[in-house]
Amino acid sequence: MGGEGATVRIGFVGSFGTVHEVVQMAVEAEQHGWDGFFTWDGVDLGGAMGDTSFPVWDPWAVLAAAAVRTERITLGALVFAVPRRRPWVLAKQAVTVDHLSGGRLVLPVGLGVPDDRAVAGVRGEAVGVRERAERLDDALALLDRSWRGETFDLDGTHVHVEGMRLLPRPVERPDGRHRIPVWPVAAFPSARSMGRAVRWDGVVPQLRGDRAMDPMTPQDVAEVVAWAREHRDPAAGPFDVVVQGVLPDDPAEAADLVGGLAQAGATWFVDSRWDPQAATPERLLARLRLGPPDLGPLASG
C-alpha cells in the first residue's frame, strides 16, 4: 500500500471508439508515457448511460490486440463483469492475454452493471447483488486454484468442479508468483465488500449512497488505506489502491490532483471518462497525447 512519499502509476481507459481506435489508444498510451491502458466489459449498456448509439467491444479481443502491439504498459479492463462469465473460460482468457503480454495483465473485477441487458434482459441470469457476489467469490476461488497448475476440486456456492487442471499457469511475476493481480471493486466503507478486496491484490474503491458518483478525495483514499492496513495480513504482499477520475488538461492541475491522492496512499490513478457524448474518440486520443502529469519523485518510472 502507498502512503506519504509512495509512487503512483497512471492509466487511461479507452472508453469509446471503433475497435481499431481503441487498440490505437493502447498503442499511443505507451508511446506517450502512460503506465497502463484499460478497456471495459459490457454487452448492452446504452440505456444505463443514457445513450444507445455507441459500439461495445469484447474486452478480451481488445486486450489481446493491445498486448501484441505494446511492450511495457499494464493492461486490463475497468472492470471485468465476472458473475456473467463461466469461471473456467475466464481463466483461459486471462492466461492467454497474460502470456501474449508477457505478464502485464491485471484483473479489476466486479459484480457487473445490473442495467446491462446481458443481465437484466436475459432470463435466468443472476440479477440480485447477493447471488452475483457469491458467483464472483466462486470465480475468484477457481482462478486462484487454477493458477497453481495442479488438479483441483472446488465446491463453491454456485460453482462445483471436480478434477480440473488448467495449463499453462500465468507468467511468473518479479516476486516469483505465477498469478495475475486481482483488484476487486469495493463499495467503501462496506465491511463485506472491502473484506473481499483485502483478500486479493488491490482494490478499486467506490463511495456509497449520496456520494456514489463523487470522485475520491485524498481523505477518502486515506480512509481506504487505513481500513486495508487494519484488516489485511501484512505478509500477503503488495496491495494496490486504484482510484478513478478525470485528469484536467492543465499539467499543474493534473499533477496536484494525482499527487494529493498518491500522498494519501493511492498507487494507481486511472483517467476514466464514461460520458459517450463527451468522451469521443478524438477527445480521448487528444488527452492521451498530452501524456500523464509529471509527478517528479512520486512518478512510478
N, C-alpha and C positions, 0 to 999 in steps of 0.2 A: 504494500500500500504506500501511497505517497504521503506527503506532508511538507513541512517547510523545507525548501531547497530541493524538492524532488523534481525529476524531469517529467515532461509530458509529451505525448505523441499527438499528432493532429491528423485527422482523417476527413474524408469527404464522401457524402452519399450522392451517387449518380441517380437521382430520383426519377427523372423523366427524359424521354427521348426515344428515338429509334434504337433498336438493339445495337446497330453499328455506332451510333452516337454514344451510347452508354459505355460500350467497350472502349471507345476512344477516350472517354473521360478517365478511365482507369490508366490508360497509357499516359495521358497528359498529367494526371495526378503524380505519377512517378517522375515525369520529366520536370515538373515544377516544384518538387521538393516536399510533397505531402508524404506522410508516414503510412497512410492506409487509404484504401478505397473500399466502399461498401455499396452494395445494391440493396434490394429489399425483396420480401417474399409475400406475394399476394396473388390472388386469382382474379377476383372481380371486386375491386374496392371503390369503384367510381361513385356509387351512391354515398359511401361513408365519407368521401372527400368533397361531396357537392358537385362532382363533375363525372361524366361517364365517357369522355371522349379520348382519354389518354391510353396509350398502349401499356400493357403489363407483361413483363418478360419472366421466363423461368430463371430464378437466381443461379441455379447450378450451371446452366448453359452459359450465362453471362460470366460467372466466375471462372469457368474452365477457359473461356476465350481470353479473359483478362490474365489468367495465370500464365498462359504461353506467350503473352505479349509484354509481360513485365518481369522484372528480376528481383526487385528489392521490397516493394511495399507489401504491407499486410493486407489480406483480402478477407471479406466476409459479407454478411447481409444484416441489416438492422430492420427487423430481426427475422430469424427463421421461425416460421409458424409450425412448431413441432407436432402438436397434437393431431393435425390432419394428415400426417405422413406416417407410413409404415416404418418403424424404427430401424429394421434391418436394411431397408432400401436407403434410408437416410444415412446409415453408417457407411454404406458403399459409396454413395455420392460424395460424402465428406472426405473419405480416404482418397478417392480418385482425384479430387481437386487438390487435396493436400499434397499428393505426390506430383501432380502437374506443376504446382507452385514451388516445389522444393521445401515444403514445410512452413508456408506462410499463411495458412488458413486459420481463422478464429471462428468460433461459433457463438455469436449472440443469439439467444434462444428465448422464446416466449410462448404465451398461450395462443397467439393469433388474434386478429381483429374479429370480434363476433359478427360485425356487419358485413364481412366478406361473404359474398354469395356462395362461395365454396363451402361455407359452414352453415350460414343461415338459410340458404336456398337449396340445400341438399338433404333430403330426408334420411335420417339415421345418423347424421354427423353429430358429434358431441358439441353442444352449444353451451351448456352450463359451465360456470367457472370451475366448480369443484371437479367435474369429470375431466375437463381439459387440463387442469393442474395435475390430476392423477396420471393422465396419459403422458404429460411432459416428464414427470418423475420416472415413469416406467421407461420411456425412451432414453433418458439420460443414463439410467442404470444399465440399459442394454449397450449403449455406446461405450460406457466405461469398461464393461466386461469384454466387449468385442475387441477393444484396442489392446488387450493383453496377449492376443494371438493364441489363446487356448480355447479348447472346447468348453462351453459353459451352458448352464441351465439358468432360466430366470422365471420366477413365479411372482409376477407383479400383480397389481390390481386389475389391469386390463390386458397385459401382455404376458403370455405364457410360452416359453421357449424351452425345448429340450435338445441337447446335443448339438448346438450350433457352434461353428468356428468360422470366423471371418478373417480372411487374409487378403492383402497384406496389412500389417499394422501401420499406423500413421508414421510419418517421417520422424526420426529421432530429433528431439529439441536440444538446444545447448546444455540443458540441465540433465540430459541423459534419458529423459522420459519419452516414451512413444505415445503421446497423447496430444490431442488438439485442444487448445484452451477453450473452455466453455464459459460464456458470460450470460447468465440468466438476467432477464428483465426482473426488477423487483419494485413493487409498489411500496415506497417508503412513507411511514415507518412500520408497515405491516410486519410483524414478527414471523409469520408463516412464510411470506414472500421473501423477506431478507434472509430467513433461515435457510431457504433453498440455495440462494446465491452464495452464501459463505461456505457451502459445502463444495463449491466448484472453484473456478479460477478468476472470477471477476463478477462485476455487477453493472447493469445498465439501470441506474435508479430513475424512477419516475415518481412525481409527487401525487398525492391523492386528494380527493374531494374538490373543494373550490379552487385549489391550486394545481389541478391535474394538467392544465395546459400551460402553466407558468414555466419559464426556464429555471434551471437550478442556479441558486446563488452560492457564493463561497460558504456562507453559513450552512446552507443545506448540505453541501458536499462534506463539510467538516463533521456534521452530524452523522452522515452515512459512514464516513471513515471511522468515527468513534464507535458506532454500533458494530461494524465489522471487526474491529480490533477486539472488542469485548467478547464477541461470540465465535470468532474463528480461531482454530488451532494455529498458533504461530509457526508450527513446524510444517504446515500444509503447503508452503511455497508461496511464490509471488501472487498478489491479488490486485487486479485492475479495477479502477473505478472510472467508468466510461460515461462521460457527460455529453449530451446532445445540445445543440443550439445553432444559432446563425451568426456567422462572423461578420462584423462590419467590414466594409471595403477599405475604410481608413486603417492603415497599418498600425498606427499608435493605439487606436481604439480596440482593434482586434487583439493586440498584444496585451493590453490592460485586461480585457475580458478573460482571455485564456490564462494569463499569468495569475490573476486572482483565484481562479478555480484550481490551478496547479498548486499554489501555495496552501490551499485548503485540503489538498490530497487527491485531486483528480489526476489520473495517469494517462487518460485519453480525453481529447475533445474532438467530437465529430460534427462537422458542419452538416446539418440535416434540414433540408428545405422541402416541405410537404404540400405546398400550395401549387397545384398544377397550372394555375393561371400565371403565377409569378415566377415559378421555377421552370422557365422554358429551357430547352437545351442550349440555346445561345447564351442565356444568362448564366447557366451553370458552368459552361465552358469558360465564359469570361471571368467568373470568380475563381475557377480553378487556376487560370493562367496568372492571376495575381499572386498565387502562392500562399502558403500559410504565414502567419506573422512570425517575425524574428523575436524569439524569447530570450536570446542570449544564453546564460548558464542554465535556464530551465528547459531549453530545447533538448530533444531526445538524441539528436545527432551529434 
